[in-house]
Every structure is written in structure tokens, then in C-alpha cells.
């Protein structure tokens, strides 16, 4: 009974700090601790919160991890995993809302915030294609390829074919480097130019190829590579 009272008092103090000072009033482990307490109310979640941060490295890496990786942590059940994943889903939806209904080229910073939050923490390489209409509004955001930890294939013909199917006027390529470096490789540059050439012949513009590395990015357009 004493332990439960101590836990309840500690959580009440966390809640008071959160409501009084916002998220910045709590350290990362305290945010996780309080979140897990909602899913595991009868347990002291501080040790688990600290263990999760040590295991995954950061709050962003933690909430972005796949459920199977999270299940390997002792003491973390489906309710707690769902609580972590709802944080990621809510954050991404809020970020996406900043540009989803507006021309992407006029919401560029919001798009980059979304892409870095979504793809920066990934430990495998993914390629996504954003298909835009003639007003640069987003038609579709699709996963084009998912590869190993350091390589992913993207097929020129498939990207252009899909753009024609959707009636897209322009595309933006996005992929991540799990190494954390956003610098485009020679292969990245070559495939980008192949897609740009193939798309241009069919009246489709390649606006950019964004490479995400951790919290940083590179724009091939800004680098003069397109």
C-alpha cells in the first residue's frame, strides 16, 4: 500500500509539473515514465523509462521503433507499446497537417519537419515518392522501396509509371540514410538524374530528391545536382 501511495504521489507531482509548465518542464525519461504510467498504472515506470532511453538512444528513436523491437524489452507489453506508438502517430499527423492541404512548395519547411520526424530515426533505408498535381498539391505519398540497412532499390520505370497512373504533374523523391549522414552517394545522384530524364520526356517534373540523415537533410536541387 505504501509503494502504491508513493507512486501515486510521484505521478501527481509529474502531472502538476506537466500541466503547469508544459512538456519542457519534464525530462525525456519523465515524459516516457508518465506515459507508461497511464498504460501500466500499478507499476513504478521510472526504471523502465530510463532503460528504454538507454536501449533506443532517444525519445524519437524510441517512439519510432517497430513493435517487434519494443516487445523484446522486458516488462513492455502491448498496452505500453501502443501508448508509445500513439505518440508517434499523433506527432506525424500534426506535422502532416501543416502541409497536406496546401501546395508543397509553399510549405517546404513543414514538409521537411515531417520527413525528418518520420524517416530520420529509421534503421533501414526507405525510398518514398511524393506525387503532386499541377498545383503542387500532394496526391499520394507512397513507399517505393524498402531495403537492407544500407541499400534500397528504386526503379525508374515503376516511379514514372505510377506518376502517369495518378495523373501527377510532378514528383519529389525522398529517402533516408540510416548511417545518419545525409550526403547523397554517387548512386543516389545517378538514379535521380535517370528519373528526372525519364519523367521529363513524359512532361513530369522532378522537383527534388531529399536525403534524410538523422535530423539533417540534403536537397539535391539546392546542391545543384538537378
C-alpha positions as CSV (number, residue, x, y, z in Angstrom):
1,X,0.0,0.0,0.0
2,X,2.9,2.3,0.9
3,X,4.5,1.8,-2.5
4,X,1.3,2.5,-4.4
5,X,0.8,5.7,-2.4
6,X,4.4,6.7,-3.2
7,X,3.8,6.0,-6.9
8,X,0.6,7.9,-6.9
9,X,2.2,10.9,-5.2
10,X,5.1,10.9,-7.6
11,X,2.9,10.8,-10.6
12,X,0.7,13.6,-9.2
13,X,3.9,15.7,-8.9
14,X,4.8,14.9,-12.5
15,X,1.3,15.7,-13.7
16,X,1.4,19.0,-11.8
17,X,4.7,20.0,-13.4
18,X,3.4,19.0,-16.9
19,X,0.2,20.9,-16.6
20,X,1.9,23.9,-15.0
21,X,4.9,24.2,-17.2
22,X,4.2,22.2,-20.4
23,X,6.3,19.4,-21.9
24,X,9.6,21.3,-21.3
25,X,9.0,21.0,-17.5
26,X,9.8,17.3,-17.7
27,X,12.9,15.5,-18.8
28,X,12.6,12.9,-21.7
29,X,12.6,10.0,-19.3
30,X,9.9,11.7,-17.2
31,X,7.7,12.1,-20.2
32,X,8.1,8.4,-21.0
33,X,7.6,7.5,-17.3
34,X,4.3,9.4,-17.1
35,X,3.1,8.0,-20.4
36,X,3.9,4.4,-19.4
37,X,2.2,5.0,-16.0
38,X,-1.1,5.6,-17.9
39,X,-0.7,2.2,-19.6
40,X,0.8,0.4,-16.5
41,X,-0.8,2.1,-13.6
42,X,0.3,-0.3,-10.8
43,X,4.0,-0.2,-11.6
44,X,6.9,2.2,-10.9
45,X,7.7,3.1,-14.5
46,X,10.7,5.3,-13.9
47,X,13.3,2.4,-14.2
48,X,11.6,1.1,-17.4
49,X,11.5,4.6,-18.9
50,X,15.3,5.1,-18.2
51,X,16.0,1.6,-19.6
52,X,14.1,2.4,-22.8
53,X,16.1,5.6,-23.4
54,X,19.3,3.8,-22.8
55,X,18.3,1.0,-25.2
56,X,16.9,3.1,-28.0
57,X,19.1,6.2,-27.6
58,X,16.5,9.0,-27.8
59,X,12.8,9.7,-27.4
60,X,12.4,10.0,-31.2
61,X,14.2,6.6,-31.8
62,X,12.0,5.0,-29.1
63,X,8.6,6.0,-30.4
64,X,9.7,5.3,-34.0
65,X,10.8,1.8,-33.2
66,X,8.7,-1.1,-34.6
67,X,6.5,-3.0,-32.2
68,X,8.6,-6.2,-32.5
69,X,11.8,-4.4,-31.3
70,X,9.8,-2.9,-28.4
71,X,8.4,-6.3,-27.4
72,X,11.9,-7.5,-26.8
73,X,12.2,-5.2,-23.9
74,X,11.3,-7.0,-20.7
75,X,8.3,-5.5,-19.0
76,X,6.9,-3.8,-22.0
77,X,3.6,-5.2,-23.1
78,X,1.2,-4.3,-25.9
79,X,-0.7,-1.6,-23.9
80,X,2.6,0.3,-23.2
81,X,3.8,-0.2,-26.8
82,X,0.5,1.1,-28.1
83,X,0.9,4.2,-25.9
84,X,4.4,4.8,-27.4
85,X,3.2,4.3,-30.9
86,X,0.2,6.7,-30.5
87,X,2.7,9.4,-29.6
88,X,4.4,8.9,-32.9
89,X,1.2,8.6,-34.9
90,X,-0.2,11.8,-33.3
91,X,3.0,13.8,-33.9
92,X,3.3,12.8,-37.5
93,X,-0.4,13.5,-38.2
94,X,0.0,17.0,-36.7
95,X,3.1,17.7,-38.8
96,X,1.5,16.3,-41.9
97,X,-1.5,18.6,-41.3
98,X,0.8,21.6,-41.8
99,X,1.2,20.9,-45.5
100,X,-1.4,18.3,-46.6
101,X,-3.9,20.8,-47.8
102,X,-1.5,23.3,-49.2
103,X,0.9,23.5,-52.2
104,X,4.0,21.6,-51.0
105,X,6.5,24.1,-52.5
106,X,5.0,26.9,-50.3
107,X,5.0,24.6,-47.2
108,X,8.6,23.3,-47.7
109,X,9.7,23.7,-44.1
110,X,6.7,21.9,-42.8
111,X,7.3,19.1,-45.2
112,X,10.9,18.8,-44.1
113,X,9.9,18.7,-40.4
114,X,7.5,15.9,-41.2
115,X,10.0,13.9,-43.3
116,X,12.8,14.2,-40.7
117,X,10.5,13.1,-37.9
118,X,9.2,10.2,-39.9
119,X,12.3,8.9,-41.6
120,X,15.2,10.3,-39.6
121,X,15.1,7.6,-36.8
122,X,14.7,4.6,-39.2
123,X,17.4,2.0,-39.1
124,X,16.6,0.6,-42.5
125,X,16.7,2.5,-45.8
126,X,13.4,3.5,-47.4
127,X,12.5,5.4,-50.6
128,X,9.3,7.4,-50.8
129,X,7.8,9.2,-53.7
130,X,5.5,12.2,-53.3
131,X,3.2,12.7,-56.3
132,X,1.9,16.2,-56.9
133,X,-0.8,17.6,-59.2
134,X,-0.4,20.7,-61.4
135,X,-0.9,23.0,-58.4
136,X,1.8,21.2,-56.4
137,X,-0.8,19.7,-54.1
138,X,0.0,16.3,-52.7
139,X,-1.9,13.5,-54.5
140,X,-0.2,10.5,-52.9
141,X,2.7,9.7,-50.6
142,X,3.9,6.2,-51.3
143,X,6.6,3.8,-50.1
144,X,8.5,2.9,-53.3
145,X,11.1,0.6,-51.8
146,X,12.5,-0.7,-48.5
147,X,15.9,-2.2,-48.4
148,X,18.6,-3.5,-46.1
149,X,20.3,-1.4,-43.5
150,X,22.5,0.4,-46.1
151,X,20.9,-0.2,-49.5
152,X,17.5,0.3,-51.1
153,X,16.4,-0.2,-54.8
154,X,14.3,2.2,-56.7
155,X,13.1,1.5,-60.2
156,X,12.9,4.3,-62.7
157,X,10.2,2.7,-64.8
158,X,8.0,2.0,-61.8
159,X,8.2,5.6,-60.4
160,X,7.3,7.1,-63.8
161,X,4.6,4.6,-64.5
162,X,3.0,5.3,-61.1
163,X,3.1,9.1,-61.8
164,X,1.2,8.5,-65.1
165,X,-1.4,6.3,-63.3
166,X,-2.0,9.0,-60.7
167,X,-2.0,11.9,-63.3
168,X,0.8,13.5,-61.4
169,X,2.4,16.6,-62.9
170,X,5.5,16.5,-60.6
171,X,7.2,14.2,-58.1
172,X,9.5,14.6,-55.1
173,X,11.8,11.7,-54.1
174,X,12.7,11.1,-50.5
175,X,15.0,8.5,-48.9
176,X,16.9,8.1,-45.7
177,X,20.4,7.1,-44.8
178,X,20.5,5.0,-41.6
179,X,24.1,5.9,-41.2
180,X,23.0,9.4,-40.2
181,X,24.8,11.2,-43.0
182,X,22.5,13.0,-45.4
183,X,25.2,13.4,-48.1
184,X,24.0,11.9,-51.4
185,X,26.0,9.0,-52.8
186,X,27.1,8.7,-56.4
187,X,24.4,6.1,-56.8
188,X,21.8,8.5,-55.4
189,X,22.8,11.1,-57.8
190,X,22.8,8.8,-60.8
191,X,19.4,7.3,-60.2
192,X,18.0,10.8,-59.5
193,X,19.1,12.0,-62.9
194,X,17.8,8.9,-64.6
195,X,14.3,9.5,-63.1
196,X,14.5,13.2,-63.9
197,X,15.2,12.4,-67.6
198,X,12.6,9.7,-67.9
199,X,9.9,11.9,-66.2
200,X,10.8,15.0,-68.3
201,X,10.2,13.1,-71.5
202,X,6.6,12.5,-70.4
203,X,6.0,16.0,-69.1
204,X,6.5,15.2,-65.4
205,X,8.8,17.4,-63.3
206,X,11.2,16.0,-60.6
207,X,11.1,18.9,-58.2
208,X,13.7,17.5,-55.8
209,X,15.3,14.5,-54.2
210,X,15.6,14.9,-50.4
211,X,18.0,12.7,-48.5
212,X,17.3,12.4,-44.7
213,X,20.1,11.6,-42.3
214,X,19.1,11.7,-38.7
215,X,17.8,15.2,-38.0
216,X,19.6,16.6,-41.0
217,X,18.8,16.6,-44.7
218,X,20.2,17.5,-48.1
219,X,18.2,18.8,-51.1
220,X,19.7,17.7,-54.4
221,X,18.0,20.7,-56.1
222,X,19.7,23.1,-53.6
223,X,23.0,21.3,-54.1
224,X,22.8,21.9,-57.9
225,X,22.6,18.2,-58.7
226,X,19.2,18.6,-60.5
